[in-house]
Amino acid sequence: MFPLRARTVLAQLTPPVRRILAHSMLLGFAGSIADLLFNFYLVSLGYASETAALLLAQTAVVPLLAQVTTTAQRPAMFGLNAAAALVSGLVGSAVGGLLPALAGLMLGSGSQDMATK
C-alpha cells in the first residue's frame, strides 16, 4: 500500500516542488561534504573533534515550499523535503569521507597526515 501511495504523491509533484526538492538534495549533498572538510580543518587547528561543528541555516526553503504547495500537499512535501536532505546528506558524508583518502593518494601521503611547518 505504501509504494502505491508514494507513487501517487510523487506523480502529483509540480515542477516548482520538484526543483525545490532537487535543490534540497544538492544542498544536503554539498553541505555534508563541506561540513566534513570544515571539521577536519578545525581539528587541524587544534580543536577537539567533539567541539568541531558547523551550524546549517536553510531558512529560505520553508517559506518557498509553503508558497508553491497547497495546504493539502504541505505535510507530504515537507516530509519529502526533509527526507531528500537527509538521504543526500548521507551520500554527501560518504563521499566527503572518501576525499581525504583520495587526496592522500594524489599527494602521496596518508589520509590523516597533517602538514607540518
Secondary structure as UniProt FT lines:
FT   HELIX           2..11
FT   HELIX           15..44
FT   TURN            45..46
FT   TURN            49..51
FT   TURN            59..60
FT   HELIX           61..67
FT   TURN            71..73
FT   HELIX           74..107
FT   TURN            111..112
//
